[in-house]
Every structure is written in C-alpha cells, then in structure tokens.
C-alpha cells in the first residue's frame, strides 16, 4: 500500500494504527523498500520508475524513513524478513 500511494497515506496509516492497535500489537507491511545499506535491485528500480511515471507521489519508500514515521506514532521496528521478488516483510510493534 505505501509504495502505491502518496507519502501522506503512510503517515495516515501510522496515525490510524496508533489509535486502534493495543500495546504490543503488530503492524505488518509487505512489499519493496529502499534500504540505505544496500543498492536497489534492478527490478525494484524499474518498478519504482514505473510507479513514479504514473504519479510522482508514488514510489518505493526508504525503510529508515518509514521506521522514523512509525516511531513518531509509537511503533518500534520489530523485524525485517527477506521475501521473494525483492520484497520485505516488515513488522512494527506498538510500544
């Protein structure tokens, strides 16, 4: 969801989740992300370019920026797992 929507949607997701999830509850995200510690995979770079050509507000999000947004709404990054097709499973927990 967060790569095929404006950044404001990510902020809204975190804000809304912080209101309805209890302490310790997970918030699970799945999809492609940019990571500062790794070069972007060619398939993800092409996907990002395609998304941005459709709407410049869309695109792969930087995982650190998503984690910072989540943190500002009371979530901590609890886990990241590599998945097929250069996707990630990302779990945040409500603190």
Kinemage of the C-alpha trace (Angstrom):
@kinemage 1
@onewidth
@group {chain A} dominant
@subgroup {mainchain}
@vectorlist {calphas} color= white
{ca unk a 1} P 0.000 0.000 0.000
{ca unk a 2} L 2.656 2.527 0.922
{ca unk a 3} L 4.503 2.440 -2.400
{ca unk a 4} L 1.330 2.889 -4.483
{ca unk a 5} L 0.112 5.964 -2.632
{ca unk a 6} L 1.381 9.393 -1.595
{ca unk a 7} L 3.618 9.654 1.482
{ca unk a 8} L 0.666 11.222 3.317
{ca unk a 9} L -1.018 7.804 3.156
{ca unk a 10} L 1.895 6.247 5.036
{ca unk a 11} L 1.574 8.950 7.669
{ca unk a 12} L -2.175 8.306 7.854
{ca unk a 13} L -1.644 4.561 8.175
{ca unk a 14} L 0.724 5.059 11.109
{ca unk a 15} L -1.529 7.633 12.745
{ca unk a 16} L -4.615 5.430 12.407
{ca unk a 17} L -2.826 2.267 13.513
{ca unk a 18} L -1.536 4.050 16.603
{ca unk a 19} L -5.112 4.872 17.583
{ca unk a 20} L -6.542 1.375 17.179
{ca unk a 21} L -3.729 -1.065 17.994
{ca unk a 22} L -3.032 -2.052 21.582
{ca unk a 23} L 0.457 -2.038 23.085
{ca unk a 24} L 2.486 -4.910 21.653
{ca unk a 25} L 0.183 -5.366 18.665
{ca unk a 26} L 1.918 -5.842 15.316
{ca unk a 27} L 1.628 -3.673 12.235
{ca unk a 28} L 2.730 -5.739 9.248
{ca unk a 29} L 3.902 -4.265 5.946
{ca unk a 30} L 4.896 -6.228 2.865
{ca unk a 31} L 6.480 -5.011 -0.314
{ca unk a 32} L 9.547 -3.454 -1.890
{ca unk a 33} L 11.589 -0.930 0.067
{ca unk a 34} L 14.728 1.096 -0.450
{ca unk a 35} L 17.462 0.476 2.130
{ca unk a 36} L 20.426 2.743 2.761
{ca unk a 37} L 22.698 -0.233 3.411
{ca unk a 38} L 22.021 -1.919 0.049
{ca unk a 39} L 21.906 -0.909 -3.582
{ca unk a 40} L 18.443 -1.072 -5.071
{ca unk a 41} L 17.783 -4.214 -7.085
{ca unk a 42} L 17.325 -3.595 -10.844
{ca unk a 43} L 13.765 -4.958 -10.795
{ca unk a 44} L 12.847 -2.672 -7.876
{ca unk a 45} L 14.478 0.328 -9.597
{ca unk a 46} L 12.381 -0.339 -12.708
{ca unk a 47} L 9.242 -0.764 -10.594
{ca unk a 48} L 9.969 2.496 -8.746
{ca unk a 49} L 10.455 4.326 -12.049
{ca unk a 50} L 7.183 2.913 -13.370
{ca unk a 51} L 5.291 3.955 -10.235
{ca unk a 52} L 6.715 7.482 -10.318
{ca unk a 53} L 5.817 7.822 -14.010
{ca unk a 54} L 2.183 7.119 -13.085
{ca unk a 55} L 2.165 9.503 -10.133
{ca unk a 56} L 5.250 11.346 -8.855
{ca unk a 57} L 3.963 10.997 -5.271
{ca unk a 58} L 4.240 7.197 -5.520
{ca unk a 59} L 7.369 5.063 -5.304
{ca unk a 60} L 9.406 2.719 -3.179
{ca unk a 61} L 9.839 4.064 0.328
{ca unk a 62} L 13.060 4.164 2.278
{ca unk a 63} L 12.746 1.716 5.155
{ca unk a 64} L 14.527 4.082 7.550
{ca unk a 65} L 12.051 6.862 6.729
{ca unk a 66} L 9.096 4.512 7.212
{ca unk a 67} L 10.556 3.376 10.544
{ca unk a 68} L 11.016 7.008 11.623
{ca unk a 69} L 7.408 7.779 10.715
{ca unk a 70} L 6.243 4.684 12.602
{ca unk a 71} L 8.389 5.683 15.575
{ca unk a 72} L 6.789 9.105 15.729
{ca unk a 73} L 3.468 7.310 16.175
{ca unk a 74} L 4.584 4.942 18.919
{ca unk a 75} L 5.842 1.939 16.937
{ca unk a 76} L 9.198 0.199 17.062
{ca unk a 77} L 10.690 -1.851 14.248
{ca unk a 78} L 10.475 -5.448 15.448
{ca unk a 79} L 11.616 -7.412 12.427
{ca unk a 80} L 12.518 -7.436 8.755
{ca unk a 81} L 12.500 -10.604 6.661
{ca unk a 82} L 13.651 -11.034 3.089
{ca unk a 83} L 10.872 -12.341 0.850
{ca unk a 84} L 10.624 -13.473 -2.779
{ca unk a 85} L 10.879 -10.995 -5.659
{ca unk a 86} L 12.972 -8.494 -3.641
{ca unk a 87} L 10.164 -7.765 -1.204
{ca unk a 88} L 10.365 -7.456 2.564
{ca unk a 89} L 8.092 -8.413 5.423
{ca unk a 90} L 8.367 -5.586 7.947
{ca unk a 91} L 6.881 -5.822 11.419
{ca unk a 92} L 6.392 -2.872 13.709
{ca unk a 93} L 5.048 -3.203 17.251
{ca unk a 94} L 3.012 -0.661 19.152
{ca unk a 95} L 5.038 0.391 22.164
